[in-house]
Amino acid sequence: EAFFVALKERVRLALPAGTHRVIVSRGFEWELSDQSVVIDSGKTTTLPVSLAHSVDSTGVMCADFHIHSMFSADSSDYVEPKVKSAIADGLEIPVSSEHEWIIDFQPIIRKLGLQEWAFGMSSEEFTTFTWGHFGIIPIFPRTDKVNNGAIPWIGKKPPEVFASIAALPEKPVLIVNHPSGTGFGAYFSAAGFDRASGTGDPEMWSSNFGAVEVFNDSDLERNRSKSLADWFALLNHGKVAWAVGSSDSHSLRTSPVGYPRTCMYFGHDDPQRLSAELVRDALRSGNSVVSGGLYMTVRGPGSVTPGGMLPSQAGPIPFQVVVQSPKWLSAKRLEVIVDGETVSTQELRETVVPSGRRYEATVNVTAKPGKPSHWVVFHASNPDIDLAPLHPGRKPFAVSNPIFF
C-alpha cells in the first residue's frame, strides 16, 4: 500500500510489477476514480483519470481549524506535505494549530502556487497541562516573542487567560477543543461543567469563548453523550457558542486533514479573496455546517440560515433541508433536534440529478411550550456505510449550527 499526494496533472510513480488498485480522490465534493492496473516490469503504464465535481457548494468554503505538523511535539508531519494533503482533499481553508507555537500555512500555499485553490491561516492550540486545549482563530506569528507569540498560561486560571485572548488585536474567536472527556485536555470536564446549571467551578469556569469543537475526527453518534450533550446544554442556558468540526490531525496517514470540516458561507468561492479576519467573522456569524463527507444546507422562512434568528410566528415552521454527496457516498436519514431533544427522524429520499446524490426534505418544526425562545439543529447521516475507500472507518454525516426561533 502506498499513499501519494499529487497536485499536478501528470504524476509519475515507481511501483513494483503486478496488479495494483489505484484510487484517486479530490475529497468529499468530487467523484473518485477506483481502478485496477497491471504494471509490467521495466515498462510504463498510463492510467487516465477524470474526476467530476458533483456537489454544489456555491458560496461556501470549508475550514479545518485543528491541524498539527512537526512544529508540534507530538507530530512528525512535514508542513508542506500536510498542506498539500489538505488541498488535495478539497479543503479550502487549512489552519495551522500547533501546540504552543504559531506558524502560518499561507506562505506554503504561495510557494506551491496554489492560491487559487486554498487560503492558509495561522492559529495556536494553546495547550495547558491542567485545564484544557483551545484554538485561537486567528493569532498571527510574532517572531520577536517566545514560541512565535504563544499565549502564556502557566500559573493562570481560565478566566484571566480567556480575557487576555479576547483583548488581542486580532480579536480572535476562541474554540474549546475536544471539550468533554477525561484528562487535562478536556476543558469542560476539568472545569467541572454542569449541564443542569450551564456553568462550572467559579475559579475555573469562563464562558468567554465563541465556539466548541464538538466533532474531533468523529461523527455525531460518537459524541452524542459527551461533547454534543454539553454543547446542547450551553445553548439551552442561553450561551451562543457555534459548533465546529476539525480533524486534530497529527499523522497524515492515520488522521486525514479535513474530516470533519466546518463549511462557512462567504458568498463566493475564491480563496484569493479571503483574509484571516474574514474567516474569523464567518466563524463568528454561525452561518456554517459541519461536514463529515455529507454537505448540507438549511433554509427557514425568509431564507434564514444557521446562526440566524426567526421572528415570532404561529404554527409549525417550515425548513428546507438539502443534503448532497458524491455517488461513492450516500445519506440515509435526517434527524431534527429542538432544544436538545430529537423531535423527528425521517428517511431521506434521493432526487434524480445529473451527477452526485441530492436529497431534499421539507421539515415542519414545532417546539414544546414553556420557553420564550428555542433552537433547531439538523443532522444528516448514513450509519450503514463509511467513507471507504477514501477514509475507511469514518462515518458520513453533516450537522447544522442552530437556527433560533
C-alpha atoms as a printed R data frame, in Angstrom:
    type eleno elety resid chain resno       x      y       z
1   ATOM     1    CA   GLU     A     1   0.000  0.000   0.000
2   ATOM     2    CA   ALA     A     2   1.288  3.468  -0.902
3   ATOM     3    CA   PHE     A     3  -0.116  6.931  -0.250
4   ATOM     4    CA   PHE     A     4   0.665  9.878  -2.530
5   ATOM     5    CA   VAL     A     5  -0.424 13.489  -2.664
6   ATOM     6    CA   ALA     A     6  -0.461 14.851  -6.205
7   ATOM     7    CA   LEU     A     7  -1.030 18.461  -7.220
8   ATOM     8    CA   LYS     A     8  -0.136 18.252 -10.911
9   ATOM     9    CA   GLU     A     9  -1.941 16.961 -13.981
10  ATOM    10    CA   ARG     A    10   0.632 14.246 -14.584
11  ATOM    11    CA   VAL     A    11   2.274 12.176 -11.857
12  ATOM    12    CA   ARG     A    12   4.933  9.516 -12.404
13  ATOM    13    CA   LEU     A    13   5.166  6.813  -9.743
14  ATOM    14    CA   ALA     A    14   7.651  3.944  -9.440
15  ATOM    15    CA   LEU     A    15   5.831  0.774  -8.352
16  ATOM    16    CA   PRO     A    16   6.683 -2.936  -8.335
17  ATOM    17    CA   ALA     A    17   5.403 -5.060 -11.223
18  ATOM    18    CA   GLY     A    18   1.995 -6.624 -10.742
19  ATOM    19    CA   THR     A    19  -1.645 -5.668 -10.333
20  ATOM    20    CA   HIS     A    20  -2.400 -2.532  -8.369
21  ATOM    21    CA   ARG     A    21  -5.595 -0.874  -7.185
22  ATOM    22    CA   VAL     A    22  -5.322  2.870  -7.842
23  ATOM    23    CA   ILE     A    23  -7.699  5.244  -6.058
24  ATOM    24    CA   VAL     A    24  -7.662  8.925  -6.987
25  ATOM    25    CA   SER     A    25  -9.741 11.359  -4.945
26  ATOM    26    CA   ARG     A    26 -10.357 15.103  -4.658
27  ATOM    27    CA   GLY     A    27 -12.329 14.974  -1.410
28  ATOM    28    CA   PHE     A    28 -15.980 14.932  -0.425
29  ATOM    29    CA   GLU     A    29 -17.332 17.123  -3.230
30  ATOM    30    CA   TRP     A    30 -15.870 15.085  -6.088
31  ATOM    31    CA   GLU     A    31 -16.369 11.674  -7.569
32  ATOM    32    CA   LEU     A    32 -13.369  9.385  -7.244
33  ATOM    33    CA   SER     A    33 -11.569  7.018  -9.562
34  ATOM    34    CA   ASP     A    34 -11.078  3.431  -8.377
35  ATOM    35    CA   GLN     A    35  -9.298  1.289 -10.989
36  ATOM    36    CA   SER     A    36  -7.071 -1.748 -11.281
37  ATOM    37    CA   VAL     A    37  -3.952 -1.585 -13.433
38  ATOM    38    CA   VAL     A    38  -1.345 -4.170 -14.400
39  ATOM    39    CA   ILE     A    39   2.253 -2.922 -14.426
40  ATOM    40    CA   ASP     A    40   4.865 -4.913 -16.319
41  ATOM    41    CA   SER     A    41   8.463 -4.931 -15.180
42  ATOM    42    CA   GLY     A    42  10.526 -2.180 -16.792
43  ATOM    43    CA   LYS     A    43   7.544 -0.634 -18.581
44  ATOM    44    CA   THR     A    44   5.429  2.459 -18.077
45  ATOM    45    CA   THR     A    45   1.652  2.155 -17.879
46  ATOM    46    CA   THR     A    46  -0.554  5.199 -18.325
47  ATOM    47    CA   LEU     A    47  -3.766  5.460 -16.305
48  ATOM    48    CA   PRO     A    48  -6.036  8.329 -17.403
49  ATOM    49    CA   VAL     A    49  -8.213  9.788 -14.630
50  ATOM    50    CA   SER     A    50 -11.096 12.262 -14.812
51  ATOM    51    CA   LEU     A    51 -12.923 13.402 -11.664
52  ATOM    52    CA   ALA     A    52 -16.332 15.121 -11.708
53  ATOM    53    CA   HIS     A    53 -17.237 17.893  -9.270
54  ATOM    54    CA   SER     A    54 -20.671 16.624  -8.279
55  ATOM    55    CA   VAL     A    55 -21.551 18.563  -5.096
56  ATOM    56    CA   ASP     A    56 -22.735 22.162  -5.440
57  ATOM    57    CA   SER     A    57 -21.319 24.235  -2.584
58  ATOM    58    CA   THR     A    58 -21.549 27.605  -4.327
59  ATOM    59    CA   GLY     A    59 -20.671 30.477  -1.999
60  ATOM    60    CA   VAL     A    60 -19.327 28.180   0.720
61  ATOM    61    CA   MET     A    61 -15.750 27.255   1.649
62  ATOM    62    CA   CYS     A    62 -14.668 24.789   4.317
63  ATOM    63    CA   ALA     A    63 -12.028 25.015   7.045
64  ATOM    64    CA   ASP     A    64 -10.182 22.640   9.327
65  ATOM    65    CA   PHE     A    65  -9.238 24.677  12.404
66  ATOM    66    CA   HIS     A    66  -7.113 21.985  14.054
67  ATOM    67    CA   ILE     A    67  -4.100 20.727  12.078
68  ATOM    68    CA   HIS     A    68  -0.713 19.754  13.533
69  ATOM    69    CA   SER     A    69   2.683 19.400  11.896
70  ATOM    70    CA   MET     A    70   6.267 18.857  13.056
71  ATOM    71    CA   PHE     A    71   6.112 22.187  14.923
72  ATOM    72    CA   SER     A    72   4.017 20.272  17.483
73  ATOM    73    CA   ALA     A    73   5.972 17.942  19.738
74  ATOM    74    CA   ASP     A    74   3.581 15.044  19.093
75  ATOM    75    CA   SER     A    75   3.557 15.183  15.281
76  ATOM    76    CA   SER     A    76   6.268 14.286  12.772
77  ATOM    77    CA   ASP     A    77   4.471 15.516   9.619
78  ATOM    78    CA   TYR     A    78   6.410 17.962   7.472
79  ATOM    79    CA   VAL     A    79   4.474 21.162   6.826
80  ATOM    80    CA   GLU     A    80   4.471 21.118   3.030
81  ATOM    81    CA   PRO     A    81   3.014 17.602   2.607
82  ATOM    82    CA   LYS     A    82   0.439 18.440   5.281
83  ATOM    83    CA   VAL     A    83  -0.737 21.480   3.335
84  ATOM    84    CA   LYS     A    84  -0.691 19.541   0.072
85  ATOM    85    CA   SER     A    85  -2.838 16.799   1.563
86  ATOM    86    CA   ALA     A    86  -5.418 19.312   2.755
87  ATOM    87    CA   ILE     A    87  -5.730 20.917  -0.671
88  ATOM    88    CA   ALA     A    88  -5.739 17.578  -2.496
89  ATOM    89    CA   ASP     A    89  -8.675 16.552  -0.287
90  ATOM    90    CA   GLY     A    90 -10.664 19.616  -1.333
91  ATOM    91    CA   LEU     A    91 -10.166 21.706   1.817
92  ATOM    92    CA   GLU     A    92 -10.195 25.425   1.007
93  ATOM    93    CA   ILE     A    93  -9.057 26.775   4.400
94  ATOM    94    CA   PRO     A    94  -6.353 24.744   6.175
95  ATOM    95    CA   VAL     A    95  -5.479 26.308   9.548
96  ATOM    96    CA   SER     A    96  -2.215 25.628  11.357
97  ATOM    97    CA   SER     A    97  -2.883 24.740  15.006
98  ATOM    98    CA   GLU     A    98   0.383 23.866  16.684
99  ATOM    99    CA   HIS     A    99   0.806 23.144  20.375
100 ATOM   100    CA   GLU     A   100   2.346 26.251  21.951
101 ATOM   101    CA   TRP     A   101   3.746 27.506  18.639
102 ATOM   102    CA   ILE     A   102   2.464 29.652  15.793
103 ATOM   103    CA   ILE     A   103   3.157 29.213  12.090
104 ATOM   104    CA   ASP     A   104   1.236 30.334   9.007
105 ATOM   105    CA   PHE     A   105   0.196 27.996   6.175
106 ATOM   106    CA   GLN     A   106  -0.366 30.778   3.631
107 ATOM   107    CA   PRO     A   107   3.324 31.247   2.698
108 ATOM   108    CA   ILE     A   108   3.448 27.499   1.927
109 ATOM   109    CA   ILE     A   109   0.396 27.813  -0.321
110 ATOM   110    CA   ARG     A   110   2.001 30.756  -2.135
111 ATOM   111    CA   LYS     A   111   5.244 28.779  -2.549
112 ATOM   112    CA   LEU     A   112   3.266 25.924  -4.113
113 ATOM   113    CA   GLY     A   113   1.400 28.351  -6.374
114 ATOM   114    CA   LEU     A   114  -1.970 27.098  -5.111
115 ATOM   115    CA   GLN     A   115  -3.620 30.357  -4.006
116 ATOM   116    CA   GLU     A   116  -6.419 29.677  -6.492
117 ATOM   117    CA   TRP     A   117  -7.374 26.569  -4.526
118 ATOM   118    CA   ALA     A   118  -6.815 27.391  -0.873
119 ATOM   119    CA   PHE     A   119  -6.188 30.066   1.741
120 ATOM   120    CA   GLY     A   120  -3.958 29.133   4.671
121 ATOM   121    CA   MET     A   121  -4.103 30.610   8.163
122 ATOM   122    CA   SER     A   122  -2.242 30.726  11.445
123 ATOM   123    CA   SER     A   123  -3.700 29.892  14.824
124 ATOM   124    CA   GLU     A   124  -2.460 28.324  18.033
125 ATOM   125    CA   GLU     A   125  -3.661 25.420  20.089
126 ATOM   126    CA   PHE     A   126  -2.725 26.732  23.486
127 ATOM   127    CA   THR     A   127  -2.156 23.580  25.418
128 ATOM   128    CA   THR     A   128  -2.424 23.618  29.180
129 ATOM   129    CA   PHE     A   129  -1.382 20.613  31.196
130 ATOM   130    CA   THR     A   130  -4.148 21.086  33.738
131 ATOM   131    CA   TRP     A   131  -7.366 22.519  32.278
132 ATOM   132    CA   GLY     A   132  -7.785 22.088  28.536
133 ATOM   133    CA   HIS     A   133  -6.705 22.832  24.976
134 ATOM   134    CA   PHE     A   134  -8.029 25.742  22.925
135 ATOM   135    CA   GLY     A   135  -7.834 27.112  19.389
136 ATOM   136    CA   ILE     A   136  -7.282 30.828  18.800
137 ATOM   137    CA   ILE     A   137  -8.704 31.882  15.401
138 ATOM   138    CA   PRO     A   138  -6.670 33.743  14.273
139 ATOM   139    CA   ILE     A   139  -3.437 34.634  16.015
140 ATOM   140    CA   PHE     A   140  -0.522 35.829  13.887
141 ATOM   141    CA   PRO     A   141   3.123 34.797  14.395
142 ATOM   142    CA   ARG     A   142   5.167 37.268  16.420
143 ATOM   143    CA   THR     A   143   8.728 36.327  15.574
144 ATOM   144    CA   ASP     A   144  10.186 38.503  18.350
145 ATOM   145    CA   LYS     A   145   8.262 36.620  21.025
146 ATOM   146    CA   VAL     A   146   8.773 33.244  22.703
147 ATOM   147    CA   ASN     A   147   7.347 30.426  20.540
148 ATOM   148    CA   ASN     A   148   6.363 32.991  17.913
149 ATOM   149    CA   GLY     A   149   3.977 34.635  20.364
150 ATOM   150    CA   ALA     A   150   2.228 31.679  22.006
151 ATOM   151    CA   ILE     A   151  -0.167 32.728  24.766
152 ATOM   152    CA   PRO     A   152   1.292 32.411  28.301
153 ATOM   153    CA   TRP     A   153  -0.951 30.435  30.667
154 ATOM   154    CA   ILE     A   154   1.264 28.885  33.363
155 ATOM   155    CA   GLY     A   155   0.100 29.922  36.829
156 ATOM   156    CA   LYS     A   156  -3.089 31.492  35.496
157 ATOM   157    CA   LYS     A   157  -6.745 30.472  35.655
158 ATOM   158    CA   PRO     A   158  -9.010 30.221  32.575
159 ATOM   159    CA   PRO     A   159 -10.982 33.486  33.139
160 ATOM   160    CA   GLU     A   160  -7.762 35.517  33.127
161 ATOM   161    CA   VAL     A   161  -6.309 33.763  30.080
162 ATOM   162    CA   PHE     A   162  -9.569 33.913  28.113
163 ATOM   163    CA   ALA     A   163  -9.790 37.665  28.800
164 ATOM   164    CA   SER     A   164  -6.219 38.207  27.583
165 ATOM   165    CA   ILE     A   165  -7.026 36.338  24.352
166 ATOM   166    CA   ALA     A   166 -10.171 38.388  23.797
167 ATOM   167    CA   ALA     A   167  -8.030 41.543  24.125
168 ATOM   168    CA   LEU     A   168  -5.614 40.525  21.339
169 ATOM   169    CA   PRO     A   169  -5.534 42.886  18.331
170 ATOM   170    CA   GLU     A   170  -6.682 40.023  16.075
171 ATOM   171    CA   LYS     A   171  -9.983 39.895  18.047
172 ATOM   172    CA   PRO     A   172  -9.951 36.100  17.707
173 ATOM   173    CA   VAL     A   173 -12.646 33.509  18.196
174 ATOM   174    CA   LEU     A   174 -11.691 31.134  20.992
175 ATOM   175    CA   ILE     A   175 -12.569 27.483  20.273
176 ATOM   176    CA   VAL     A   176 -12.767 24.969  23.109
177 ATOM   177    CA   ASN     A   177 -11.035 21.946  21.578
178 ATOM   178    CA   HIS     A   178 -12.142 18.373  22.411
179 ATOM   179    CA   PRO     A   179 -14.048 19.790  25.386
180 ATOM   180    CA   SER     A   180 -15.509 16.710  27.067
181 ATOM   181    CA   GLY     A   181 -13.791 13.611  28.339
182 ATOM   182    CA   THR     A   182 -11.033 12.572  30.707
183 ATOM   183    CA   GLY     A   183  -7.633 14.131  31.276
184 ATOM   184    CA   PHE     A   184  -6.319 17.655  31.237
185 ATOM   185    CA   GLY     A   185  -7.113 18.240  27.556
186 ATOM   186    CA   ALA     A   186 -10.891 18.494  28.110
187 ATOM   187    CA   TYR     A   187 -11.849 21.922  29.480
188 ATOM   188    CA   PHE     A   188 -15.499 21.215  30.274
189 ATOM   189    CA   SER     A   189 -14.505 18.219  32.356
190 ATOM   190    CA   ALA     A   190 -11.536 19.949  34.009
191 ATOM   191    CA   ALA     A   191 -13.668 22.979  34.898
192 ATOM   192    CA   GLY     A   192 -16.497 20.864  36.290
193 ATOM   193    CA   PHE     A   193 -19.085 21.958  33.736
194 ATOM   194    CA   ASP     A   194 -22.582 21.086  34.933
195 ATOM   195    CA   ARG     A   195 -25.260 20.663  32.281
196 ATOM   196    CA   ALA     A   196 -28.081 21.392  34.677
197 ATOM   197    CA   SER     A   197 -26.760 24.823  35.630
198 ATOM   198    CA   GLY     A   198 -24.805 25.639  32.468
199 ATOM   199    CA   THR     A   199 -21.719 26.617  34.440
200 ATOM   200    CA   GLY     A   200 -18.768 25.149  36.321
201 ATOM   201    CA   ASP     A   201 -16.267 25.706  39.117
202 ATOM   202    CA   PRO     A   202 -16.288 29.503  39.724
203 ATOM   203    CA   GLU     A   203 -12.486 29.640  39.780
204 ATOM   204    CA   MET     A   204 -12.123 27.647  36.564
205 ATOM   205    CA   TRP     A   205 -15.201 28.335  34.511
206 ATOM   206    CA   SER     A   206 -15.483 31.122  31.948
207 ATOM   207    CA   SER     A   207 -17.938 31.300  29.067
208 ATOM   208    CA   ASN     A   208 -15.701 33.787  27.254
209 ATOM   209    CA   PHE     A   209 -15.364 31.539  24.187
210 ATOM   210    CA   GLY     A   210 -17.124 31.599  20.826
211 ATOM   211    CA   ALA     A   211 -17.063 28.033  19.516
212 ATOM   212    CA   VAL     A   212 -16.862 24.425  20.654
213 ATOM   213    CA   GLU     A   213 -15.071 21.642  18.790
214 ATOM   214    CA   VAL     A   214 -17.999 19.259  19.156
215 ATOM   215    CA   PHE     A   215 -16.625 16.911  16.480
216 ATOM   216    CA   ASN     A   216 -12.949 15.952  16.698
217 ATOM   217    CA   ASP     A   217 -12.088 13.381  13.988
218 ATOM   218    CA   SER     A   218 -15.520 11.898  14.719
219 ATOM   219    CA   ASP     A   219 -19.192 11.953  13.790
220 ATOM   220    CA   LEU     A   220 -22.256 12.903  15.843
221 ATOM   221    CA   GLU     A   221 -23.010  9.443  17.223
222 ATOM   222    CA   ARG     A   222 -19.578  9.150  18.814
223 ATOM   223    CA   ASN     A   223 -20.176 12.439  20.646
224 ATOM   224    CA   ARG     A   224 -23.885 12.229  21.473
225 ATOM   225    CA   SER     A   225 -23.492 11.650  25.221
226 ATOM   226    CA   LYS     A   226 -20.424 13.861  25.690
227 ATOM   227    CA   SER     A   227 -19.447 16.980  23.719
228 ATOM   228    CA   LEU     A   228 -22.782 17.137  21.873
229 ATOM   229    CA   ALA     A   229 -24.761 16.989  25.121
230 ATOM   230    CA   ASP     A   230 -22.516 19.659  26.646
231 ATOM   231    CA   TRP     A   231 -22.961 21.932  23.625
232 ATOM   232    CA   PHE     A   232 -26.731 21.489  23.777
233 ATOM   233    CA   ALA     A   233 -26.694 22.371  27.484
234 ATOM   234    CA   LEU     A   234 -24.834 25.598  26.719
235 ATOM   235    CA   LEU     A   235 -27.402 26.535  24.076
236 ATOM   236    CA   ASN     A   236 -30.278 25.768  26.432
237 ATOM   237    CA   HIS     A   237 -28.752 28.083  29.032
238 ATOM   238    CA   GLY     A   238 -28.511 30.933  26.536
239 ATOM   239    CA   LYS     A   239 -24.804 30.669  25.727
240 ATOM   240    CA   VAL     A   240 -24.394 31.083  21.967
241 ATOM   241    CA   ALA     A   241 -21.349 29.035  21.021
242 ATOM   242    CA   TRP     A   242 -21.050 27.655  17.488
243 ATOM   243    CA   ALA     A   243 -20.137 24.058  16.755
244 ATOM   244    CA   VAL     A   244 -17.086 23.283  14.650
245 ATOM   245    CA   GLY     A   245 -15.720 20.016  13.340
246 ATOM   246    CA   SER     A   246 -11.987 19.521  12.867
247 ATOM   247    CA   SER     A   247  -9.540 16.706  12.274
248 ATOM   248    CA   ASP     A   248  -6.947 17.309  15.006
249 ATOM   249    CA   SER     A   249  -4.643 15.618  12.512
250 ATOM   250    CA   HIS     A   250  -1.262 14.612  13.911
251 ATOM   251    CA   SER     A   251  -0.389 11.992  11.291
252 ATOM   252    CA   LEU     A   252  -1.195 12.308   7.597
253 ATOM   253    CA   ARG     A   253  -1.698  8.627   7.022
254 ATOM   254    CA   THR     A   254  -3.875  7.769  10.004
255 ATOM   255    CA   SER     A   255  -5.726 11.028  10.697
256 ATOM   256    CA   PRO     A   256  -6.873 12.726   7.485
257 ATOM   257    CA   VAL     A   257  -6.961 16.508   7.348
258 ATOM   258    CA   GLY     A   258 -10.484 17.826   6.832
259 ATOM   259    CA   TYR     A   259 -12.524 15.055   8.490
260 ATOM   260    CA   PRO     A   260 -14.681 16.639   9.579
261 ATOM   261    CA   ARG     A   261 -14.606 20.243   8.368
262 ATOM   262    CA   THR     A   262 -16.543 23.447   9.074
263 ATOM   263    CA   CYS     A   263 -18.217 24.862   5.968
264 ATOM   264    CA   MET     A   264 -18.931 28.611   6.137
265 ATOM   265    CA   TYR     A   265 -20.858 30.931   3.867
266 ATOM   266    CA   PHE     A   266 -18.817 33.670   2.139
267 ATOM   267    CA   GLY     A   267 -20.970 34.367  -0.920
268 ATOM   268    CA   HIS     A   268 -18.143 33.417  -3.300
269 ATOM   269    CA   ASP     A   269 -15.758 30.533  -3.956
270 ATOM   270    CA   ASP     A   270 -12.438 32.368  -4.372
271 ATOM   271    CA   PRO     A   271  -9.821 31.688  -1.670
272 ATOM   272    CA   GLN     A   272  -7.796 34.607  -3.050
273 ATOM   273    CA   ARG     A   273 -10.479 36.970  -1.704
274 ATOM   274    CA   LEU     A   274 -10.166 35.626   1.835
275 ATOM   275    CA   SER     A   275  -8.304 37.011   4.808
276 ATOM   276    CA   ALA     A   276  -7.880 35.711   8.338
277 ATOM   277    CA   GLU     A   277 -10.281 38.399   9.518
278 ATOM   278    CA   LEU     A   278 -12.969 37.360   7.025
279 ATOM   279    CA   VAL     A   279 -12.669 33.722   8.081
280 ATOM   280    CA   ARG     A   280 -12.883 34.781  11.735
281 ATOM   281    CA   ASP     A   281 -16.027 36.799  11.038
282 ATOM   282    CA   ALA     A   282 -17.631 33.932   9.093
283 ATOM   283    CA   LEU     A   283 -16.941 31.592  12.007
284 ATOM   284    CA   ARG     A   284 -18.327 34.142  14.462
285 ATOM   285    CA   SER     A   285 -21.546 34.516  12.440
286 ATOM   286    CA   GLY     A   286 -22.557 30.881  12.948
287 ATOM   287    CA   ASN     A   287 -23.659 30.557   9.329
288 ATOM   288    CA   SER     A   288 -21.987 27.188   8.947
289 ATOM   289    CA   VAL     A   289 -22.460 23.432   8.893
290 ATOM   290    CA   VAL     A   290 -20.073 20.672   9.888
291 ATOM   291    CA   SER     A   291 -19.364 18.239   7.055
292 ATOM   292    CA   GLY     A   292 -18.046 14.737   7.504
293 ATOM   293    CA   GLY     A   293 -18.478 13.646   3.908
294 ATOM   294    CA   LEU     A   294 -22.064 14.912   3.502
295 ATOM   295    CA   TYR     A   295 -22.797 18.516   2.594
296 ATOM   296    CA   MET     A   296 -25.977 20.149   3.908
297 ATOM   297    CA   THR     A   297 -27.808 23.444   3.502
298 ATOM   298    CA   VAL     A   298 -30.719 24.636   5.639
299 ATOM   299    CA   ARG     A   299 -33.151 27.454   4.895
300 ATOM   300    CA   GLY     A   300 -36.049 28.683   7.012
301 ATOM   301    CA   PRO     A   301 -38.715 31.322   6.385
302 ATOM   302    CA   GLY     A   302 -37.258 34.480   4.908
303 ATOM   303    CA   SER     A   303 -34.212 32.442   3.829
304 ATOM   304    CA   VAL     A   304 -32.866 32.350   7.371
305 ATOM   305    CA   THR     A   305 -29.778 30.131   7.657
306 ATOM   306    CA   PRO     A   306 -27.803 28.596  10.551
307 ATOM   307    CA   GLY     A   307 -26.756 31.230  13.035
308 ATOM   308    CA   GLY     A   308 -29.898 33.256  12.326
309 ATOM   309    CA   MET     A   309 -32.979 34.162  14.358
310 ATOM   310    CA   LEU     A   310 -36.569 33.858  13.177
311 ATOM   311    CA   PRO     A   311 -39.211 36.338  14.308
312 ATOM   312    CA   SER     A   312 -42.163 35.089  16.320
313 ATOM   313    CA   GLN     A   313 -44.764 33.245  14.287
314 ATOM   314    CA   ALA     A   314 -47.688 30.974  14.939
315 ATOM   315    CA   GLY     A   315 -47.857 27.323  13.933
316 ATOM   316    CA   PRO     A   316 -45.224 24.919  12.618
317 ATOM   317    CA   ILE     A   317 -42.162 26.481  10.997
318 ATOM   318    CA   PRO     A   318 -41.103 25.019   7.625
319 ATOM   319    CA   PHE     A   319 -37.421 24.435   6.895
320 ATOM   320    CA   GLN     A   320 -35.928 23.345   3.582
321 ATOM   321    CA   VAL     A   321 -33.024 20.925   4.006
322 ATOM   322    CA   VAL     A   322 -30.796 19.779   1.148
323 ATOM   323    CA   VAL     A   323 -28.134 17.093   1.596
324 ATOM   324    CA   GLN     A   324 -25.577 16.295  -1.104
325 ATOM   325    CA   SER     A   325 -22.791 13.804  -1.633
326 ATOM   326    CA   PRO     A   326 -20.800 12.277  -4.491
327 ATOM   327    CA   LYS     A   327 -22.012  8.943  -5.849
328 ATOM   328    CA   TRP     A   328 -19.495  6.952  -3.808
329 ATOM   329    CA   LEU     A   329 -21.230  8.181  -0.637
330 ATOM   330    CA   SER     A   330 -24.895  8.437   0.326
331 ATOM   331    CA   ALA     A   331 -27.165  9.846   3.011
332 ATOM   332    CA   LYS     A   332 -29.963  7.872   4.646
333 ATOM   333    CA   ARG     A   333 -31.729  9.767   7.390
334 ATOM   334    CA   LEU     A   334 -32.365 13.249   8.736
335 ATOM   335    CA   GLU     A   335 -32.650 13.918  12.459
336 ATOM   336    CA   VAL     A   336 -34.332 17.096  13.731
337 ATOM   337    CA   ILE     A   337 -33.201 18.270  17.170
338 ATOM   338    CA   VAL     A   338 -35.095 21.030  19.004
339 ATOM   339    CA   ASP     A   339 -33.761 22.390  22.301
340 ATOM   340    CA   GLY     A   340 -31.501 19.351  22.590
341 ATOM   341    CA   GLU     A   341 -34.218 16.719  22.058
342 ATOM   342    CA   THR     A   342 -34.769 14.655  18.916
343 ATOM   343    CA   VAL     A   343 -38.274 15.521  17.722
344 ATOM   344    CA   SER     A   344 -38.266 13.547  14.471
345 ATOM   345    CA   THR     A   345 -36.190 11.271  12.293
346 ATOM   346    CA   GLN     A   346 -37.066 10.686   8.656
347 ATOM   347    CA   GLU     A   347 -35.650  8.669   5.810
348 ATOM   348    CA   LEU     A   348 -34.110 10.799   3.081
349 ATOM   349    CA   ARG     A   349 -35.255 10.224  -0.487
350 ATOM   350    CA   GLU     A   350 -32.800 10.734  -3.318
351 ATOM   351    CA   THR     A   351 -33.669 13.231  -6.042
352 ATOM   352    CA   VAL     A   352 -32.604 12.425  -9.601
353 ATOM   353    CA   VAL     A   353 -29.787 14.786 -10.612
354 ATOM   354    CA   PRO     A   354 -27.198 14.733 -13.444
355 ATOM   355    CA   SER     A   355 -24.319 13.960 -11.084
356 ATOM   356    CA   GLY     A   356 -23.730 13.109  -7.465
357 ATOM   357    CA   ARG     A   357 -26.531 12.493  -4.984
358 ATOM   358    CA   ARG     A   358 -29.067 15.018  -3.733
359 ATOM   359    CA   TYR     A   359 -31.736 14.698  -1.046
360 ATOM   360    CA   GLU     A   360 -34.400 17.322  -0.376
361 ATOM   361    CA   ALA     A   361 -36.727 17.498   2.607
362 ATOM   362    CA   THR     A   362 -39.275 19.965   3.978
363 ATOM   363    CA   VAL     A   363 -39.379 19.762   7.767
364 ATOM   364    CA   ASN     A   364 -42.068 21.429   9.871
365 ATOM   365    CA   VAL     A   365 -40.732 22.288  13.321
366 ATOM   366    CA   THR     A   366 -42.840 22.931  16.398
367 ATOM   367    CA   ALA     A   367 -41.325 23.447  19.844
368 ATOM   368    CA   LYS     A   368 -42.827 22.443  23.155
369 ATOM   369    CA   PRO     A   369 -44.393 25.387  25.013
370 ATOM   370    CA   GLY     A   370 -42.855 26.736  28.186
371 ATOM   371    CA   LYS     A   371 -39.821 28.628  26.862
372 ATOM   372    CA   PRO     A   372 -39.708 32.074  25.256
373 ATOM   373    CA   SER     A   373 -37.141 31.016  22.656
374 ATOM   374    CA   HIS     A   374 -35.958 27.830  21.005
375 ATOM   375    CA   TRP     A   375 -33.349 26.474  18.595
376 ATOM   376    CA   VAL     A   376 -33.208 23.726  15.995
377 ATOM   377    CA   VAL     A   377 -30.275 21.685  14.656
378 ATOM   378    CA   PHE     A   378 -30.370 19.273  11.710
379 ATOM   379    CA   HIS     A   379 -28.284 16.091  11.450
380 ATOM   380    CA   ALA     A   380 -27.892 14.001   8.281
381 ATOM   381    CA   SER     A   381 -26.196 10.616   8.391
382 ATOM   382    CA   ASN     A   382 -25.865  7.132   6.983
383 ATOM   383    CA   PRO     A   383 -24.908  4.652   9.716
384 ATOM   384    CA   ASP     A   384 -24.754  1.757   7.250
385 ATOM   385    CA   ILE     A   385 -21.600  2.861   5.401
386 ATOM   386    CA   ASP     A   386 -18.273  4.553   5.959
387 ATOM   387    CA   LEU     A   387 -16.035  6.779   3.823
388 ATOM   388    CA   ALA     A   388 -14.212  3.843   2.207
389 ATOM   389    CA   PRO     A   389 -12.192  3.693   0.066
390 ATOM   390    CA   LEU     A   390 -11.091  7.242   0.892
391 ATOM   391    CA   HIS     A   391 -11.197  7.176   4.708
392 ATOM   392    CA   PRO     A   392 -12.300  3.705   5.895
393 ATOM   393    CA   GLY     A   393 -13.909  3.567   9.320
394 ATOM   394    CA   ARG     A   394 -15.124  7.154   9.341
395 ATOM   395    CA   LYS     A   395 -18.867  7.725   9.059
396 ATOM   396    CA   PRO     A   396 -20.566 10.179   6.674
397 ATOM   397    CA   PHE     A   397 -22.548 12.912   8.410
398 ATOM   398    CA   ALA     A   398 -23.451 16.600   8.426
399 ATOM   399    CA   VAL     A   399 -24.684 18.812  11.283
400 ATOM   400    CA   SER     A   400 -26.006 22.355  11.061
401 ATOM   401    CA   ASN     A   401 -25.412 25.096  13.556
402 ATOM   402    CA   PRO     A   402 -28.607 26.193  15.294
403 ATOM   403    CA   ILE     A   403 -31.330 28.415  13.949
404 ATOM   404    CA   PHE     A   404 -33.098 30.256  16.772
405 ATOM   405    CA   PHE     A   405 -36.819 30.987  16.901
